Amino acid sequence: MIEELIEKKSGFDLTSKSVLSNQEDSFTSRSHAALLAKNFIPNSHKRIANNYIVIKRIYKFQAVQSRITQSEKELLLKYDFNTLEFTTAKQMYEELALLQKWSSSPNLQLKADADKIIEIRAKELKFIDANCYATISNEIYKGYIALSHYFEEISKFKN
């Protein structure tokens, strides 16, 4: 019975796959964001995601967003994170999983840094959206798209 259902199943995939993925890849970038969103989501992540989605839908990033400061870059470097423009989707998903874990950590300094990093990431994403481009336009460096999908998945203002 189950074998019949599997044989009749369509091979058409509605989700978008990367140019770099092959036919054996079962997960797409969108499904990774959905899996991350099924984890325990810290309230700080939800608040930032809701803020991002509201600004994106209402203002469409018409206002100029500032770049991140040097102290914010130093915080990213402290934990060995690249800026958003130089982050791959895989790195972004690993980073988001770490930030979720750190935001629920009993270590208050680590928790504060994790919340600050997710705010920095949202600021970087707003800047990229406001300017309609990333300085690096490459198939590999699509971490900002992964972050955008993550925010869309965890936001209470879904489509």
C-alpha positions in Angstrom: 0.0 0.0 0.0 2.7 2.5 1.0 4.8 1.4 -2.0 2.0 2.3 -4.3 1.6 5.7 -2.8 5.4 6.3 -3.1 5.3 5.2 -6.8 2.4 7.5 -7.7 4.0 10.5 -5.9 5.0 13.3 -8.3 8.6 14.1 -8.7 7.8 17.8 -9.1 9.3 20.0 -6.4 7.5 23.3 -5.7 10.3 24.7 -3.6 13.3 26.5 -5.2 16.7 24.8 -5.1 20.0 26.4 -5.5 22.0 26.2 -8.7 24.6 24.4 -6.7 22.3 21.7 -5.4 21.9 18.4 -7.2 18.9 16.1 -7.6 19.7 14.1 -4.4 19.4 17.2 -2.2 16.2 16.8 -0.2 16.3 20.1 1.7 16.1 23.5 0.2 17.1 26.8 1.8 13.4 27.5 2.5 13.0 24.2 4.3 16.1 24.9 6.5 14.5 28.1 7.6 11.2 26.3 8.4 13.1 23.7 10.4 14.9 26.4 12.4 11.6 28.1 13.0 10.2 24.9 14.5 12.8 25.0 17.3 12.4 27.1 20.4 12.4 30.7 19.2 13.7 33.3 21.7 11.4 36.3 22.2 14.2 38.6 21.0 14.2 36.8 17.6 10.5 37.0 17.3 10.5 40.7 18.2 13.2 41.5 15.7 11.5 39.4 13.0 8.2 41.1 13.5 9.8 44.5 13.3 11.6 43.5 10.1 8.4 42.2 8.5 6.3 45.3 9.4 9.0 47.7 8.1 9.3 45.6 4.9 5.6 45.5 4.3 4.6 49.1 5.3 7.7 51.2 4.4 9.2 48.9 1.7 12.6 50.2 2.9 12.2 53.6 1.4 14.2 55.2 4.2 17.9 54.9 4.1 19.3 52.4 6.6 22.8 52.9 8.1 25.6 50.4 7.9 26.8 48.6 10.9 29.4 50.4 13.1 32.9 49.3 13.8 32.0 48.1 17.3 29.2 45.9 15.8 31.7 44.4 13.3 34.1 43.7 16.2 31.3 41.8 18.1 30.7 39.7 15.0 34.5 39.0 14.7 34.6 38.1 18.4 32.5 35.1 17.6 34.1 34.5 14.2 31.1 35.6 12.1 31.4 37.3 8.7 29.3 40.3 7.8 26.0 39.4 6.1 27.3 40.1 2.6 30.1 37.6 3.0 28.0 34.8 4.6 26.8 31.7 2.8 23.3 30.3 3.4 24.8 27.3 5.2 26.8 29.6 7.5 23.7 31.6 8.2 21.7 28.6 9.2 24.5 27.4 11.5 24.7 30.8 13.0 21.0 31.1 13.6 21.0 27.7 15.3 23.9 28.9 17.5 22.1 32.2 18.3 18.9 30.3 19.3 20.9 28.2 21.6 22.9 31.1 23.1 19.7 33.2 23.6 18.4 30.5 26.0 21.8 30.1 27.7 22.1 30.7 31.5 25.3 32.8 30.7 24.0 36.4 30.7 26.9 37.8 28.7 26.4 35.2 26.0 22.7 35.8 25.9 23.2 39.5 25.6 25.7 39.1 22.8 23.4 36.7 20.9 20.5 39.2 21.1 22.8 42.0 19.9 24.1 39.8 17.0 20.6 39.1 15.8 19.9 42.9 15.9 23.0 43.5 13.9 22.0 40.9 11.4 18.5 42.6 11.0 20.3 46.0 10.6 22.5 44.5 7.9 19.5 42.9 6.1 17.6 46.2 6.2 20.6 48.0 4.6 20.8 45.4 1.8 17.1 45.6 1.2 17.1 49.4 1.2 19.9 49.5 -1.4 18.5 46.6 -3.4 21.9 45.0 -3.8 24.7 43.3 -1.9 28.3 44.4 -2.7 29.0 40.7 -3.4 26.6 39.3 -6.0 27.4 35.7 -6.1 25.4 32.5 -5.9 27.4 31.4 -2.9 27.0 34.4 -0.7 23.2 34.3 -0.1 23.2 34.4 3.7 20.9 37.5 3.6 18.2 35.5 1.8 18.4 32.8 4.4 18.1 35.3 7.1 15.1 36.9 5.4 13.4 33.5 5.1 14.1 32.8 8.8 12.4 36.1 9.8 9.4 35.4 7.6 9.0 31.9 9.1 9.1 33.1 12.7 7.2 36.3 12.3 3.5 36.5 13.5 2.8 38.6 10.4 2.9 35.9 7.8 1.5 36.2 4.3 
